[in-house]
Structure formats: structure tokens, C-alpha cells
Amino acid sequence: MRHSLLAFPMSLLLMTSYAYSQAQNYPPPETSPISSVQVTAPFRLSDEQAEQIGGVYAMANGWRLQVEHTTRGMEARIDNRHPIRLIAITADKFVSRDGNITMDFNRGEDRDGMEMSYVPDQRLAIRYVVTATLAQR
């Protein structure tokens, strides 16, 4: 009898945790508080290197990521959200100004893959990782 009393609350707890894990938040906008990040020397990205990573990426979670070289530097835009300014760490690795988003480009055999990791909320100790492939250059 005791086991059947615990079964219902446990099933509710499992369904709640599953629903929460499926509700992935977008990366925070650049207006969020900046955490402490130290960058010693940013990498100088050439125009050719910028062209290699630019394009539209089809992300595994259904989002559409557009990466482009602008007058302000490299910018990424997820769906129709505000652009995220990217700072080059290497020719293939970029980080957002606040350090909450990292993007690794030119992954895989064909070098058309990308991996993005981000912290959706500073109050949570969680980092999501989403992969993508280049859909259009």
C-alpha cells in the first residue's frame, strides 16, 4: 500500500523534471549582468576566416542561427532575437562579451558543424550544449 502512495508523487516529479529539461531557454541577451571574464588578447580574425564561419546554421533543437561579419565584428542571431556580439578566441572558437555563450565552428569531417554552449540563467548551475550544421552560406 505504501508503494502505491509514493508512485503518484514520484511520477509527477519525473514528468515535471522532463518538462523543465525540454523548455530550453534562449541564451540571455547582452543586456544581462556581466559575469567576470578575463580575455588576455583577442584573436585577430581575417576576412577569409570570417567568411568560413559565416552563414545560416540549422541547430539540433530547431533554432536557426545566422552568423555574419558586420562592421562591429562577428555577430550571431538566433531566430529573430537580438544579435549576440562574438569575440574571437581562436579562428574557430568564439565567446560572447559576458562569457555565457561559446561557439565552436568548423567541426566535423566536412568542417561544416558548429557547437554552441550557453548558460540560460545565471541563477542556475546549468549549461546547455546545442550542435548545428551549416545550412546555407
Contact map, one row per residue, 1 for C-alpha under 8 A:
11111000000000000000000000000000000000000000000000000000000000000000000000000000000000000000000000000000000000000000000000000000000000000
11111100000000000000000000000000000000000000000000000000000000000000000000000000000000000000000000000000000000000000000000000000000000000
11111110000000000000000000000000000000000000000000000000000000000000000000000000000000000000000000000000000000000000000000000000000000000
11111111000000000000000000000000000000000000000000000000000000000000000000000000000000000000000000000000000000000000000000000000000000000
11111111100000000000000000000000000000000000000000000000000000000000000000000000000000000000000000000000000000000000000000000000000000000
01111111110000000000000000000000000000000000000000000000000000000000000000000000000000000000000000000000000000000000000000000000000000000
00111111111000000000000000000000000000000000000000000000000000000000000000000000000000000000000000000000000000000000000000000000000000000
00011111111100000000000000000000000000000000000000000000000000000000000000000000000000000000000000000000000000000000000000000000000000000
00001111111110000000000000000000000000000000000000000000000000000000000000000000000000000000000000000000000000000000000000000000000000000
00000111111111000000000000000000000000000000000000000000000000000000000000000000000000000000000000000000000000000000000000000000000000000
00000011111111100000000000000000000000000000000000000000000000000000000000000000000000000000000000000000000000000000000000000000000000000
00000001111111110000000000000000000000000000000000000000000000000000000000000000000000000000000000000000000000000000000000000000000000000
00000000111111111000000000000000000000000000000000000000000000000000000000000000000000000000000000000000000000000000000000000000000000000
00000000011111111100000000000000000000000000000000000000000000000000000000000000000000000000000000000000000000000000000000000000000000000
00000000001111111110000000000000000000000000000000000000000000000000000000000000000000000000000000000000000000000000000000000000000000000
00000000000111111111000000000000000000000000000000000000000000000000000000000000000000000000000000000000000000000000000000000000000000000
00000000000011111111100000000000000000000000000000000000000000000000000000000000000000000000000000000000000000000000000000000000000000000
00000000000001111111110000000000000000000000000000000000000000000000000000000000000000000000000000000000000000000000000000000000000000000
00000000000000111111111000000000000000000000000000000000000000000000000000000000000000000000000000000000000000000000000000000000000000000
00000000000000011111111100000000000000000000000000000000000000000000000000000000000000000000000000000000000000000000000000000000000000000
00000000000000001111111100000000000000000000000000000000000000000000000000000000000000000000000000000000000000000000000000000000000000000
00000000000000000111111100000000000000000000000000000000000000000000000000000000000000000000000000000000000000000000000000000000000000000
00000000000000000011111110000000000000000000000000000000000000000000000000000000000000000000000000000000000000000000000000000000000000000
00000000000000000001111111000000000000000000000000000000000000000000000000000000000000000000000000000000000000000000000100000000000000000
00000000000000000000001111100000000000000000000000000000000000000000000000000000000000000000000000000000000000000000000100000000000000000
00000000000000000000000111110000000000000000000000000000000000000000000000000000000000000000000000000000000000000000000100000000000000000
00000000000000000000000011111000000000000000000000000000000000000000000000000000000000000000000000011000000000000000011100000000000000000
00000000000000000000000001111111000000000000000000000000000000000000000000000000000000000000000000010000000000000000001110000000000000000
00000000000000000000000000111111000000000000000000000000000000000000000000000000010100000000000000000000000000000000000000000000000000000
00000000000000000000000000011111000000000000000000000000000000000000000000000000000100000000000011000000000000000000000000000000000000000
00000000000000000000000000011111100000000000000000000000000000000000000000000000000000000000000000000000000000000000000000000000000000000
00000000000000000000000000011111110000000000000000000000000000000000000000000000000000000000000000000000000000000000000000000000000000000
00000000000000000000000000000011111000000000000000000000000000000000000000000000000000000000000001000000000000000000000000000000000000000
00000000000000000000000000000001111100000000000000000000000000000000000000000000000000000000000011100000000000000000000000000000000000000
00000000000000000000000000000000111110000000000000000000000000000000000000000000000000000000000001100000000000000000000000000000000000000
00000000000000000000000000000000011111000000000000000000000000000000000000000000000000000000000001100000000000000000000000000000000000000
00000000000000000000000000000000001111100000000000000000000000000000000000000000000000000000000001100000000000000000000000000000000000000
00000000000000000000000000000000000111110000000000000000000000000000000000000000000000000000000000000000000000000000000000000000000000000
00000000000000000000000000000000000011111100000000000000000000000000000000000000000000000000000000000000000000000000000000000000000000000
00000000000000000000000000000000000001111100000000000000000000000000000000000000000000000000000000000000000000000000000000000000000000000
00000000000000000000000000000000000000111110000000000000000000000000000000000000000000000000000000000000000000000000000000000000000000000
00000000000000000000000000000000000000111111000000000000000000000000000000000000000000111000000000000000000000000000000000000000000000000
00000000000000000000000000000000000000001111100000000000000000000000000000000000000000111110000000000000000000000000000000000000000000000
00000000000000000000000000000000000000000111110000000000000000000000000000000000000000010000000000000000000000000000000000000000000000000
00000000000000000000000000000000000000000011111011000000000000000000000000000000000000010010000000000000000000000000000000000000000000000
00000000000000000000000000000000000000000001111111000000000000000000000000000000000000000000000000000000000000000000000000000000000000000
00000000000000000000000000000000000000000000111111100000000000000000000000000000000000000000000000000000000000000000000000000000000000000
00000000000000000000000000000000000000000000011111110000000000000000000000000000000000000000000000000000000000000000000000000000000000000
00000000000000000000000000000000000000000000111111111000000000000000000000000000000000000010000000000000000000000000000000000000000000000
00000000000000000000000000000000000000000000111111111100000000000001100001000000000000000000000000000000000000000000000000000000000000000
00000000000000000000000000000000000000000000001111111100000000000001100000000000000000000000000000000000000000000000000000000000000000000
00000000000000000000000000000000000000000000000111111100000000000000000000000000000000000000000000000000000000000000000000000000000000000
00000000000000000000000000000000000000000000000011111110000000000010000000000000000000000001000000000000110000000000000000000000000000000
00000000000000000000000000000000000000000000000001111111000000000111100000000000000000000000000000000000000000000000000000000000000000001
00000000000000000000000000000000000000000000000000001111100000000111000000000000000000000000000000000000000000000000000000000000000001111
00000000000000000000000000000000000000000000000000000111110000011110000000000000000000000000000000000000000000000000000000000000000001111
00000000000000000000000000000000000000000000000000000011111000011110000000000000000000000000000000000000000000000100000000000000000111110
00000000000000000000000000000000000000000000000000000001111101111000000000000000000000000000000000000000000000000000000000000000000111100
00000000000000000000000000000000000000000000000000000000111111111000000000000000000000000000000000000000000000000000000000000000011110000
00000000000000000000000000000000000000000000000000000000011111100000000000000000000000000000000000000000000000000000000000000000011100000
00000000000000000000000000000000000000000000000000000000001111100000000000000000000000000000000000000000000000000000000000000000010000000
00000000000000000000000000000000000000000000000000000000011111110000000000000000000000000000000000000000000000000000000000000000000000000
00000000000000000000000000000000000000000000000000000000011111111000000000000110000000000000000000000000000000000000000000000000000000000
00000000000000000000000000000000000000000000000000000001111001111100000000000110000000000000000000000000000000000000000000000000000000000
00000000000000000000000000000000000000000000000000000001111000111110000000011110000000000000000000000000000000000000000000000000000000000
00000000000000000000000000000000000000000000000000000111100000011111000000011110000000000000000000000000000000000000000000000000000000000
00000000000000000000000000000000000000000000000000001111100000001111100001111000000000000000000000000000000000000000000000000000000000000
00000000000000000000000000000000000000000000000001100110000000000111110001110000000000000000000000000000000000000000000000000000000000000
00000000000000000000000000000000000000000000000001100100000000000011111111100000000000000000000000000000000000000000000000000000000000000
00000000000000000000000000000000000000000000000000000000000000000001111111100000000000000000000000000000000000000000000000000000000000000
00000000000000000000000000000000000000000000000000000000000000000000111110000000000000000000000000000000000000000000000000000000000000000
00000000000000000000000000000000000000000000000000000000000000000000111111100000000010000000000000000000000000000000000000000000000000000
00000000000000000000000000000000000000000000000000000000000000000000111111100000000011100000000000000000000000000000000000000000000000000
00000000000000000000000000000000000000000000000001000000000000000011110111110000000011100000000000000000000000000000000000000000000000000
00000000000000000000000000000000000000000000000000000000000000000011110111111000001111000000000000000000000000000000000000000000000000000
00000000000000000000000000000000000000000000000000000000000000001111000001111100001111000000000000000000000000000000000000000000000000000
00000000000000000000000000000000000000000000000000000000000000001110000000111111111100000000000000000000000000000000000000000000000000000
00000000000000000000000000000000000000000000000000000000000000111100000000011111111000000000000000000000000000000000000000000000000000000
00000000000000000000000000000000000000000000000000000000000000111100000000001111100000000000000000000000000000000000000000000000000000000
00000000000000000000000000000000000000000000000000000000000000000000000000001111110000000000000000000000000000000000000000000000000000000
00000000000000000000000000000000000000000000000000000000000000000000000000001111111000000000000000000000000000000000000000000000000000000
00000000000000000000000000001000000000000000000000000000000000000000000000001101111100000000000000000000000000000000000000000000000000000
00000000000000000000000000000000000000000000000000000000000000000000000000111100111110000000000000000000000000000000000000000000000000000
00000000000000000000000000001100000000000000000000000000000000000000000000111000011111000000000100000000000000000000000000000000000000000
00000000000000000000000000000000000000000000000000000000000000000000000111110000001111100000000110000000000000000000000000000000000000000
00000000000000000000000000000000000000000000000000000000000000000000000011110000000111110000011110000000000000000000000000000000000000000
00000000000000000000000000000000000000000110000000000000000000000000000011000000000011111000011110000000000000000000000000000000000000000
00000000000000000000000000000000000000000111100000000000000000000000000000000000000001111111111000000000000000000000000000000000000000000
00000000000000000000000000000000000000000110000000000000000000000000000000000000000000111111111000000000000000000000000000000000000000000
00000000000000000000000000000000000000000010000000000000000000000000000000000000000000011111110000000000000000000000000000000000000000000
00000000000000000000000000000000000000000010100010000000000000000000000000000000000000011111100000000000000000000000000000000000000000000
00000000000000000000000000000000000000000000000000001000000000000000000000000000000000011111110000000001110000000000000000000000000000000
00000000000000000000000000000000000000000000000000000000000000000000000000000000000000011111111000000111100000000000000000000000000000000
00000000000000000000000000000000000000000000000000000000000000000000000000000000000001111101111100000111000000000000000000000000000000000
00000000000000000000000000000000000000000000000000000000000000000000000000000000000001111000111110111110000000000000000000000000000000000
00000000000000000000000000000000000000000000000000000000000000000000000000000000000111100000011111111100000000000000000000000000000000000
00000000000000000000000000000100010000000000000000000000000000000000000000000000000011100000001111110000000000000000000000000000000000000
00000000000000000000000000000100111110000000000000000000000000000000000000000000000000000000000111111000000000000000000000000000000000000
00000000000000000000000000000000011110000000000000000000000000000000000000000000000000000000001111111100000000000000000000000000000000000
00000000000000000000000000110000000000000000000000000000000000000000000000000000000000000000001111111100000000000000011000000000000000000
00000000000000000000000000100000000000000000000000000000000000000000000000000000000000000000001101111110000000000001111000000000000000000
00000000000000000000000000000000000000000000000000000000000000000000000000000000000000000000111100111111000000000001110000000000000000000
00000000000000000000000000000000000000000000000000000000000000000000000000000000000000000000111000001111100000000111100000000000000000000
00000000000000000000000000000000000000000000000000000000000000000000000000000000000000000001110000000111111000000111000000000000000000000
00000000000000000000000000000000000000000000000000001000000000000000000000000000000000000001100000000011111000111110000000000000000000000
00000000000000000000000000000000000000000000000000001000000000000000000000000000000000000001000000000001111101111100000000000000000000000
00000000000000000000000000000000000000000000000000000000000000000000000000000000000000000000000000000001111111111110000000000000000000000
00000000000000000000000000000000000000000000000000000000000000000000000000000000000000000000000000000000011111111000000000000000000000000
00000000000000000000000000000000000000000000000000000000000000000000000000000000000000000000000000000000001111110000000000000000000000000
00000000000000000000000000000000000000000000000000000000000000000000000000000000000000000000000000000000011111111000000000000000000000000
00000000000000000000000000000000000000000000000000000000000000000000000000000000000000000000000000000000111111111000000000000000000000000
00000000000000000000000000000000000000000000000000000000000000000000000000000000000000000000000000000000111111111100000000000000000011000
00000000000000000000000000000000000000000000000000000000000000000000000000000000000000000000000000000000111101111110000000000000001111000
00000000000000000000000000000000000000000000000000000000100000000000000000000000000000000000000000000011111000011111000000000000001111000
00000000000000000000000000000000000000000000000000000000000000000000000000000000000000000000000000000011101000001111100000000000111100000
00000000000000000000000000000000000000000000000000000000000000000000000000000000000000000000000000001111000000000111110000000000111000000
00000000000000000000000000000000000000000000000000000000000000000000000000000000000000000000000000001110000000000011111000000011110000000
00000000000000000000000000100000000000000000000000000000000000000000000000000000000000000000000000011100000000000001111100000011100000000
00000000000000000000000000110000000000000000000000000000000000000000000000000000000000000000000000011000000000000000111111000111000000000
00000000000000000000000111110000000000000000000000000000000000000000000000000000000000000000000000000000000000000000011111010111000000000
00000000000000000000000000010000000000000000000000000000000000000000000000000000000000000000000000000000000000000000001111110100000000000
00000000000000000000000000000000000000000000000000000000000000000000000000000000000000000000000000000000000000000000001111111000000000000
00000000000000000000000000000000000000000000000000000000000000000000000000000000000000000000000000000000000000000000000011111000000000000
00000000000000000000000000000000000000000000000000000000000000000000000000000000000000000000000000000000000000000000000111111100000000000
00000000000000000000000000000000000000000000000000000000000000000000000000000000000000000000000000000000000000000000000001111110000000000
00000000000000000000000000000000000000000000000000000000000000000000000000000000000000000000000000000000000000000000001110011111000000000
00000000000000000000000000000000000000000000000000000000000000000000000000000000000000000000000000000000000000000000111100001111100000000
00000000000000000000000000000000000000000000000000000000000000000000000000000000000000000000000000000000000000000000111100000111110000000
00000000000000000000000000000000000000000000000000000000000000000000000000000000000000000000000000000000000000000011110000000011111000000
00000000000000000000000000000000000000000000000000000000001110000000000000000000000000000000000000000000000000000011100000000001111100000
00000000000000000000000000000000000000000000000000000000001100000000000000000000000000000000000000000000000000001111000000000000111110000
00000000000000000000000000000000000000000000000000000000111100000000000000000000000000000000000000000000000000001110000000000000011111000
00000000000000000000000000000000000000000000000000000000111000000000000000000000000000000000000000000000000000011100000000000000001111100
00000000000000000000000000000000000000000000000000000011110000000000000000000000000000000000000000000000000000011100000000000000000111111
00000000000000000000000000000000000000000000000000000011110000000000000000000000000000000000000000000000000000000000000000000000000011111
00000000000000000000000000000000000000000000000000000011100000000000000000000000000000000000000000000000000000000000000000000000000001111
00000000000000000000000000000000000000000000000000000111000000000000000000000000000000000000000000000000000000000000000000000000000001111
